Structure formats: structure tokens, C-alpha cells
Amino acid sequence: QRHLPPQMWTNSINQANKMALLTWAKETGIDLVQVNGQRRYGGPPPDWVGKPPPAGTEVFIGKLPQDMYENVLIPLFQSVGKLYEFRLMMTFSGLNRGFAYAKYSNRRGAKEAIAAFNNFEVRQGCAIVVCKSTEKCELSVDGLAASVSRRELEAVLRQVTEGVLSVTLYASPCQKWAQLAVLRYRSHQAAAMAKKTLMEGNTRLSGLEIRVDWLNPSLKQKLQSREEKPPSSQVQRGKRPGVPKQAPVPPVLCDAMDRLNALCQRRYLGTPLFLTKCVQANPNGWLRFWCRVVIPGCPVPFSGFTWVQPARPGRSGHEEAKVVVALQVLQVLGES
């Protein structure tokens, strides 16, 4: 039995319809661009002037025959309104993945498409589903190392994705010693592309594998009901740049190290090891420390910066820094 090379094998699938698509694209001058598993027309189309259409103008198209392409779908959906963009999700073999998105120039076009084509038979016995697109723009990324800062995460995301607007870090509700990030993107398309990139790229930060999904509304509500987890590199600022706001140390800090030690013993994690280094001193007495806490039972160390002002006789800045970072570790471990 003769085996075809992978490229020849994929080219041999659905050849007639692929050739029909190429002929149609050449005749109409339609430009189709394929990036990361989706093939796109428009966004904007060649004759578009002005801003992109508002929310509520995109429809989801499901249950498509996998051997059907834009030469059939674009004329069909353009028959009820002007298309701003059409995106067909593709497989490696060149077949479609059974669904697409059509974005119209206005909301009326989207409503007309739903009314005309929901349960419409694009082929005998093949009725498609057409409904309003949810246009989700937020992702949840769980399993981030506790030592990952917002700045570090944003830097990675801007390298591998486009359109990220904000990054918010929380203590993970599902995993101890981990963080959950909520990522907000400028559009549903940007978020969908980011989700695909992060999932398929098996992106890792500080050695931990992350889990990426659309932000669940119930999870979003749960996260919003609690305070945002302070990033490990957070620096309080006062009136002058680089100088932390002066505030009394809360009484709860006094026993933070004892509480962390007790927690680690209770969970059989081993004894925490504190490493501190003073990296900056201000004339008013404030000291900036780099800190790291290594807990044998945790997969990664906890690292970051903090400001302290030695206020107790007999206690050094290093000891004050250890107390502050111990409280931050307790917060990550859910014991604050």
C-alpha cells in the first residue's frame, strides 16, 4: 500500500471544492487571508470607510458541511446585508471546522441573517444554525506561578498575542500556590486568536502549565466580589516618585512569620527559607527589598519587591521585609 506524503494527502482532500474556491476568488478579486486556523475576508473590506461596526453586528454560523467554502457562504450571507468581515475556521487538512462568523456593517444585517438563515438548508439535509455571536472579549488563565507579576505576564502576552487591553491577577480559586489572570482583549476576534495561541502553544510561565478558557460569568462575579490579589512586585507610592506612602504597619503583620511557619508545618510543606536583599534606600528611611521565599513543598519560589521602614527598636530592615513578604505569601496560600 502506497502512502502519500502529508502535503499531498491534505491537498488531495476535497480537491473539487478547493479549485472552485480558487476560481471564485480569482474572478471576484476577493482576498482571503488565513492566520492561525481561521481564514478571513474583510475586517475591513476594501471599500470600507470609518470605524468598525459596533457590538451586536456579528452572527455565529454552526453545523456547516466541512467541505463548503467561502465561494458559497460569502455570497449567501452577503445577500441580506453588507459584510464587514467573514471568518471561516479551518483544519490542517483544508476542510472547515464546521463553524464561521459573519460580521455585518450594522445590527440590522445581523438580524436579517438570523431570520433568513437559521435552520436554512445550505445543502439537502444540511440545516445550519445562525445566531447572535456572544462576542466574548475576556479570558481566564489559571495555574500561573505565584511569583509571576502582572508586568511579566503582560510582556509575554504582548509578544504572543495582539489586542490585550488589561491584565488582572487574583489568587487562584482552584489551585493552591497559584494565580488566576483575567485577560481583556479589544475584540472577540482578538480574544479568540489569543485563546487559540495560548492553548496550542502550551505557553508556560515559571515552569507551570496554564489552563486557558473563556471567562465564565459566575467566576467573574466571584472574582469581582473579592479584592484583586496584589502583584508580588507592587510598590506603594507617595507624593514623591519612588517614595512609598507612609502608613502604619497593621498589627496582623506582627505574627505573619509565625503564622506562615505554622501553616507550612500543618500542610507538611517544610520550613520556609527567606532571602532578602536591600536594593534601594531613601533619605526618609524607607528601604526597598528584593525578597524570595522558598517553601520545599511549593513548586516555585515566591519572589518580589517591597518597601519597609524599620520602626521597631532592635528589628532590622531585613526582618521587617521578611514579615511583609510572609503576609503576601499567606495571601497567596489563602490564609490572609
C-alpha positions in Angstrom: 0.0 0.0 0.0 1.4 3.4 -1.0 1.3 6.2 1.5 1.0 9.8 0.3 3.3 12.4 1.9 1.4 14.7 4.3 1.2 17.7 2.0 0.0 15.6 -1.0 -2.5 13.9 1.3 -4.0 17.2 2.6 -4.1 18.6 -1.0 -6.0 15.5 -2.2 -8.9 16.2 0.2 -11.9 18.0 -1.3 -10.0 19.0 -4.4 -13.0 19.9 -6.5 -14.4 22.4 -3.9 -10.9 23.9 -3.3 -10.5 24.5 -7.0 -13.9 26.1 -7.2 -12.9 28.4 -4.3 -9.7 29.5 -6.0 -11.6 30.2 -9.3 -14.2 32.2 -7.5 -11.6 34.2 -5.6 -9.7 35.0 -8.8 -12.9 36.0 -10.7 -14.3 38.3 -7.9 -11.0 39.7 -6.6 -11.9 38.6 -3.1 -8.8 38.4 -0.8 -8.8 35.6 1.7 -6.1 35.6 4.4 -5.5 32.5 6.6 -3.9 33.0 10.0 -3.7 30.5 12.9 -6.5 28.3 11.9 -9.0 30.8 10.5 -9.5 32.2 7.1 -10.7 35.8 6.9 -12.3 38.1 4.4 -12.5 41.8 5.2 -12.1 43.3 8.6 -12.4 45.8 7.0 -13.4 45.1 3.4 -11.7 47.0 0.6 -14.3 49.8 0.3 -14.8 50.4 4.0 -14.6 53.9 5.4 -14.8 54.8 9.1 -14.8 52.9 12.4 -15.5 49.1 12.7 -19.2 48.2 13.3 -20.5 48.3 16.9 -21.2 45.2 19.1 -24.2 43.2 18.1 -23.4 43.1 14.4 -21.8 39.6 14.4 -23.5 36.3 13.9 -22.3 32.7 14.7 -22.8 30.1 11.9 -22.7 26.5 13.0 -23.3 23.0 11.6 -21.6 23.8 8.3 -20.7 21.0 5.9 -16.9 20.7 6.3 -16.3 20.7 2.6 -18.1 24.0 2.0 -16.1 27.2 1.5 -16.4 31.0 1.1 -17.4 30.8 -2.6 -20.8 29.5 -1.4 -21.0 31.1 2.1 -20.0 34.8 1.4 -22.5 35.3 -1.4 -25.2 33.7 0.7 -24.6 35.8 3.8 -24.0 38.9 1.8 -27.4 38.6 0.2 -29.1 40.0 3.3 -26.6 42.8 4.2 -23.2 44.3 3.7 -20.5 42.1 5.2 -17.7 43.8 7.2 -15.9 40.6 7.9 -16.3 36.8 7.4 -14.2 34.3 9.3 -14.2 30.5 8.5 -12.5 28.2 11.0 -10.2 25.8 9.2 -8.5 22.4 9.9 -5.0 21.4 8.9 -6.4 19.2 6.1 -8.1 22.2 4.4 -11.6 21.3 5.5 -13.5 23.8 7.6 -14.2 23.1 11.3 -18.0 23.4 10.9 -18.4 26.9 12.0 -17.8 30.5 11.0 -18.5 34.1 12.0 -20.1 36.8 9.8 -19.9 40.5 10.9 -22.2 43.0 9.2 -21.9 46.7 8.8 -24.9 47.3 11.1 -27.1 45.4 13.5 -30.0 45.2 11.0 -27.8 43.0 8.7 -27.1 40.6 11.6 -30.8 40.4 12.5 -31.7 39.7 8.9 -29.1 36.9 8.7 -30.5 35.2 11.7 -34.1 35.5 10.5 -33.2 34.2 7.0 -30.6 31.5 7.6 -31.2 29.9 11.0 -32.3 26.3 10.2 -31.6 27.1 6.5 -30.6 24.1 4.4 -27.4 25.0 2.6 -27.4 21.6 1.1 -30.2 18.9 1.1 -30.4 17.5 4.6 -27.8 20.0 6.0 -29.6 22.8 8.0 -27.2 25.3 9.6 -27.5 27.2 12.8 -27.2 31.0 12.8 -27.5 33.1 16.0 -26.1 36.2 17.6 -22.4 35.9 18.4 -21.6 36.3 22.1 -18.5 38.4 21.2 -16.7 37.4 24.3 -13.6 39.5 25.0 -12.3 38.1 28.3 -10.2 35.0 29.0 -9.3 33.3 32.3 -5.8 31.9 32.6 -5.4 29.6 35.7 -2.3 27.9 37.0 0.1 30.8 36.9 3.0 30.6 39.3 2.6 32.8 42.4 5.9 34.5 41.6 4.6 35.8 38.2 3.9 39.6 38.3 1.4 41.5 36.2 4.2 43.3 34.3 5.9 40.0 33.4 2.6 38.4 32.2 1.7 41.5 30.1 5.2 41.4 28.5 4.7 37.7 27.5 1.1 38.3 26.2 2.2 41.3 24.1 4.8 39.1 22.4 2.5 36.2 21.6 -1.0 37.8 21.2 -2.4 41.1 19.9 -5.0 43.4 21.3 -4.7 42.8 25.0 -6.2 45.7 27.0 -5.8 44.7 30.6 -4.5 42.0 32.9 -5.8 41.4 36.4 -4.3 38.9 38.8 -6.1 37.0 41.5 -5.2 34.1 43.8 -6.5 31.0 42.0 -9.8 29.7 43.5 -8.9 26.2 42.3 -5.2 25.7 42.9 -3.1 26.5 45.9 0.2 28.3 45.4 -1.1 29.6 42.0 -2.6 32.7 40.4 -5.5 33.2 38.0 -5.4 36.0 35.5 -8.3 37.7 33.7 -7.3 39.0 30.3 -9.4 41.5 28.4 -8.9 42.0 24.7 -10.1 44.7 22.3 -12.4 42.4 20.4 -13.9 38.9 20.3 -11.6 38.0 17.4 -8.5 39.2 19.2 -9.6 37.2 22.3 -10.3 34.1 20.2 -7.0 34.3 18.5 -5.2 34.7 21.8 -7.1 31.7 23.3 -6.0 29.6 20.4 -2.4 30.8 20.5 -2.1 30.2 24.3 -3.8 26.8 24.2 -2.0 25.4 21.2 1.4 27.0 22.1 1.3 25.3 25.5 2.6 28.5 26.9 4.4 28.2 30.3 5.4 30.8 32.9 7.9 29.9 35.6 7.6 26.2 34.8 3.8 25.8 35.4 1.4 24.8 32.6 -1.5 27.2 32.3 -5.2 26.5 31.6 -6.9 28.9 29.2 -10.7 29.4 28.8 -13.4 32.0 28.2 -14.1 33.8 31.4 -17.2 32.2 33.0 -19.8 34.8 34.2 -20.1 33.1 37.6 -16.3 33.0 38.0 -16.2 36.7 37.0 -18.8 37.6 39.6 -16.9 35.6 42.3 -13.6 37.3 41.5 -15.2 40.8 41.5 -16.6 40.1 44.9 -13.1 39.8 46.4 -10.2 42.2 46.3 -7.7 41.9 43.5 -4.6 40.0 44.6 -1.7 42.4 44.9 1.1 41.5 42.5 4.4 40.4 44.1 6.2 43.4 42.6 3.7 46.0 43.8 5.3 49.2 45.1 3.3 51.7 47.1 3.8 55.3 46.0 3.7 58.5 48.0 3.7 62.1 46.9 7.2 61.9 45.6 8.2 59.4 42.8 9.9 56.3 44.1 8.9 57.0 47.7 6.2 54.7 49.3 3.2 56.2 51.0 3.8 56.2 54.8 1.3 54.1 56.7 1.4 52.3 60.0 2.1 48.6 59.9 -1.1 46.7 60.6 -1.0 44.6 63.8 -1.6 41.4 61.8 1.9 41.7 60.4 3.5 41.1 63.7 2.8 37.3 63.7 2.9 36.8 59.9 6.1 34.7 60.0 4.8 32.6 62.9 1.5 32.0 61.0 3.4 31.1 57.8 5.6 28.6 59.6 2.6 27.1 61.4 0.7 26.8 58.1 3.7 25.1 56.3 4.0 22.6 59.1 0.3 21.9 59.1 0.3 21.2 55.4 3.6 19.3 55.5 5.3 21.8 53.2 8.6 22.1 55.1 10.2 25.2 56.7 10.1 28.4 54.6 13.5 29.9 53.7 13.6 33.7 53.5 16.2 35.5 51.2 16.3 39.3 51.3 18.5 42.0 49.7 18.2 45.7 50.2 18.3 47.3 46.7 17.4 50.9 47.5 17.4 53.3 50.4 15.6 56.7 50.6 16.7 59.7 52.7 13.5 59.5 54.7 14.3 56.0 56.0 12.3 53.8 53.6 14.2 50.7 52.3 13.3 48.7 49.2 14.0 45.0 49.4 14.1 42.2 46.9 12.6 39.1 48.7 12.3 35.4 47.9 10.6 32.8 50.0 11.4 29.2 49.2 9.0 26.6 50.5 10.1 23.0 49.9 6.6 21.8 49.2 5.7 24.5 46.7 6.6 24.1 43.0 8.1 27.6 42.6 9.5 30.2 45.0 7.7 33.4 45.8 9.6 36.4 44.7 9.1 40.2 44.5 9.9 43.6 45.9 8.6 45.5 48.9 9.2 48.8 50.8 9.7 48.9 54.6 10.6 51.4 57.2 12.3 49.9 60.3 10.2 51.3 63.1 10.8 48.9 66.0 13.9 49.1 68.2 16.1 46.0 67.7 14.5 45.0 64.4 16.4 45.4 61.1 15.1 46.2 57.7 15.6 42.7 56.7 13.4 41.4 59.5 10.7 43.9 58.6 10.9 42.8 54.9 10.5 39.1 55.9 7.4 40.0 57.9 5.8 41.8 55.0 6.6 39.2 52.4 5.4 36.5 54.8 2.0 38.2 54.8 2.0 38.3 51.0 2.7 34.5 50.8 -0.1 33.9 53.3 -2.5 35.8 51.0 -1.4 33.6 48.0 -1.9 30.5 50.1 -5.4 31.7 51.0 -4.6 32.2 54.7 -4.7 36.0 54.9 
